[in-house]
Amino acid sequence: MALIKSIAPFATNGKFAVAPTVLTGADTLVYSPGKLQTLYLSNSTAGSVTVVIDGDAGTTVAPPGQGGTIDVSGGYSIAIAAGTVQAVALSTIRNFLQGTVNVTGGVAGVTAWIQEG
């Protein structure tokens, strides 16, 4: 199990190293609601991979104007085609990030990092 690393490029003086986390299939990330965080997922494998982001405290939410509840207990899935990078602004999926945030489905050849700022 690995913690997906965050980078804060605006806290540097020019260039900076990006050291992506190699996913193991049972990883975690830290969501900080007060920060602008973007999760990047890179797939260097020969096939598509689906990663699921799921906070362990998320069950249902009742967003304003939706007229009911939405089930977030299954997490948020992101399909990453072979040889591509997908990104998601974590604030846009905040309802799925309640509690300890697990990232599952990653395999060797899939890396991730979070950019803050």
C-alpha positions in Angstrom: 0.0 0.0 0.0 1.4 3.4 -1.0 0.4 6.9 -0.3 0.1 8.9 -3.5 2.6 11.8 -3.2 1.6 15.5 -3.6 3.8 18.1 -5.2 3.5 21.9 -4.8 5.2 23.5 -7.8 4.5 27.0 -6.6 6.6 26.3 -3.5 9.7 25.9 -5.6 12.1 28.2 -7.4 11.8 27.1 -11.0 12.2 23.5 -11.9 11.3 20.7 -9.6 11.3 16.9 -9.6 8.1 14.9 -10.0 8.4 11.5 -8.5 5.2 9.6 -9.3 3.9 6.9 -7.0 3.8 3.4 -8.6 0.3 2.1 -7.8 0.0 -1.3 -6.1 -3.7 -1.9 -6.4 -4.3 -0.9 -2.7 -3.2 2.7 -2.3 -4.3 5.9 -0.5 -4.4 9.6 -1.0 -4.9 12.6 1.3 -7.6 15.0 0.2 -7.3 18.5 1.6 -10.5 20.4 1.0 -8.9 23.8 1.4 -6.3 23.2 -1.4 -6.6 23.0 -5.2 -5.5 19.4 -5.8 -5.4 17.6 -9.2 -4.8 13.9 -9.3 -2.9 12.6 -12.4 -3.0 8.9 -13.4 -0.5 7.7 -16.0 -0.9 4.3 -17.7 2.2 2.9 -19.4 0.7 -0.6 -19.8 -0.5 -2.2 -23.1 -4.1 -2.2 -21.9 -6.8 -0.1 -20.4 -6.9 0.1 -16.5 -9.8 1.3 -14.3 -8.8 2.9 -11.0 -11.5 3.5 -8.3 -11.2 6.3 -5.8 -13.3 5.6 -2.7 -13.5 7.3 0.7 -14.4 4.7 3.3 -16.9 7.0 5.0 -18.9 7.9 1.9 -22.4 6.4 1.6 -24.9 8.8 0.2 -25.1 12.6 -0.3 -28.0 14.9 -1.0 -26.7 17.7 -3.3 -28.9 20.8 -3.5 -31.2 20.7 -6.5 -31.0 17.0 -7.2 -34.3 16.1 -5.5 -32.9 13.1 -3.6 -29.7 11.3 -2.6 -26.9 10.0 -4.6 -25.0 6.8 -3.7 -21.2 7.4 -3.5 -20.4 4.2 -1.6 -19.0 2.5 -4.7 -16.4 5.1 -5.4 -15.5 7.1 -8.5 -14.1 5.2 -11.4 -11.5 6.5 -13.9 -10.7 4.5 -17.0 -7.1 5.1 -18.3 -6.5 3.9 -21.8 -3.1 2.4 -22.6 -0.4 5.0 -23.0 -2.5 7.9 -21.7 -2.7 10.2 -18.7 -6.1 11.1 -17.0 -6.5 13.9 -14.5 -9.3 14.9 -12.1 -9.7 17.9 -9.9 -10.3 16.3 -6.5 -12.7 19.1 -5.4 -15.1 18.0 -8.2 -15.4 14.5 -6.7 -15.2 15.6 -3.1 -18.4 13.6 -2.1 -16.4 10.4 -2.9 -13.5 11.4 -0.7 -15.0 11.2 2.7 -12.8 9.4 5.4 -9.7 7.5 4.4 -9.4 7.6 0.6 -8.5 4.4 -1.0 -7.3 4.1 -4.6 -7.8 0.6 -6.0 -7.3 -1.1 -9.4 -3.9 0.3 -10.1 -1.3 -2.2 -11.5 2.4 -2.2 -12.3 2.8 0.4 -15.0 0.3 2.8 -13.6 1.7 5.8 -11.7 0.0 8.7 -9.9 0.8 12.0 -8.4 -1.2 15.0 -7.0 -0.4 18.5 -7.9 -1.3 21.2 -5.4 -1.7 24.9 -6.1 
